[in-house]
Amino acid sequence: MLSPRVAIEALLFASGEPFEKKRLLVLLELTQAELTSALEDLANSLTGRGISLIESDTEVELRTVPEAALLLKKFRESELARDLGKASLETLAVVAYQKGATRGEVDWVRGVNSSASLRTLLLRGLIEGREDLKDRRRVCYELTIETLAHLGLGRIENLPRYRELASGVAAVVQDERTNADTAESASY
């Protein structure tokens, strides 16, 4: 069984974003005192390393240390200088032709994990993430206005074969949702 410090570190690393302390209390079945102690222990264990624990009254997050800022800037600049790979272009196409998609939808259409591609597109400002109106726990990714301008499009509907491909993607996603709902209800 994981210690509270190790469990918190794993959750923060996996989430990649701020994590509510209330949620940690529930997930790990800790008292407030145990959570405070585990967070202090985690912060101390990260001393002298490349990441640190950032903590507010309500949230915690793992972040890179300020001393790494120049190195990270060079890394991002070199990453942005490269051409988009096939995976990123596929991901961008799914987001575009669906007029926005969640990571799960992109993964399903592509058949592989698309986290790295979504990260690349976000870093480059080609897509942006917004709260999914259907399920507020998810993020829906959409093309940015800069992407449309770069592609020379006044509207997303001006993409080549937009109607044909968008309806095909929508049908595939709807079929998958129906199959998932059917499988879920059958398991009860």
KARAVEN-V692554 format. One record per residue. N is the residue number from 1. PHI is phi in whole degrees, 0 to 359 (NA if undefined). Layout:
# KARAVEN-V692554
N:PHI ; N:PHI
This chain:
# KARAVEN-V692554
1:NA ; 2:285 ; 3:288 ; 4:304 ; 5:299 ; 6:293 ; 7:297 ; 8:296 ; 9:301 ; 10:297 ; 11:296 ; 12:294 ; 13:296 ; 14:294 ; 15:286 ; 16:67 ; 17:206 ; 18:303 ; 19:239 ; 20:290 ; 21:298 ; 22:300 ; 23:292 ; 24:298 ; 25:303 ; 26:289 ; 27:299 ; 28:263 ; 29:52 ; 30:250 ; 31:275 ; 32:299 ; 33:296 ; 34:294 ; 35:295 ; 36:302 ; 37:296 ; 38:295 ; 39:293 ; 40:297 ; 41:299 ; 42:296 ; 43:301 ; 44:294 ; 45:291 ; 46:270 ; 47:302 ; 48:81 ; 49:249 ; 50:278 ; 51:235 ; 52:222 ; 53:265 ; 54:254 ; 55:224 ; 56:249 ; 57:296 ; 58:244 ; 59:224 ; 60:225 ; 61:202 ; 62:269 ; 63:221 ; 64:288 ; 65:286 ; 66:303 ; 67:296 ; 68:269 ; 69:303 ; 70:296 ; 71:297 ; 72:294 ; 73:297 ; 74:298 ; 75:299 ; 76:296 ; 77:297 ; 78:291 ; 79:293 ; 80:286 ; 81:284 ; 82:283 ; 83:290 ; 84:292 ; 85:277 ; 86:301 ; 87:297 ; 88:292 ; 89:293 ; 90:298 ; 91:298 ; 92:299 ; 93:295 ; 94:298 ; 95:298 ; 96:294 ; 97:285 ; 98:264 ; 99:56 ; 100:112 ; 101:206 ; 102:278 ; 103:299 ; 104:299 ; 105:293 ; 106:296 ; 107:302 ; 108:294 ; 109:296 ; 110:279 ; 111:82 ; 112:215 ; 113:291 ; 114:250 ; 115:303 ; 116:296 ; 117:295 ; 118:298 ; 119:299 ; 120:300 ; 121:294 ; 122:294 ; 123:300 ; 124:277 ; 125:75 ; 126:277 ; 127:227 ; 128:223 ; 129:258 ; 130:228 ; 131:299 ; 132:287 ; 133:292 ; 134:281 ; 135:210 ; 136:295 ; 137:278 ; 138:252 ; 139:249 ; 140:254 ; 141:265 ; 142:225 ; 143:294 ; 144:275 ; 145:296 ; 146:296 ; 147:294 ; 148:301 ; 149:298 ; 150:298 ; 151:279 ; 152:75 ; 153:250 ; 154:281 ; 155:214 ; 156:297 ; 157:293 ; 158:274 ; 159:297 ; 160:301 ; 161:52 ; 162:303 ; 163:301 ; 164:297 ; 165:288 ; 166:296 ; 167:291 ; 168:294 ; 169:296 ; 170:299 ; 171:294 ; 172:296 ; 173:295 ; 174:296 ; 175:300 ; 176:295 ; 177:298 ; 178:296 ; 179:296 ; 180:294 ; 181:296 ; 182:295 ; 183:295 ; 184:293 ; 185:290 ; 186:289 ; 187:282 ; 188:272
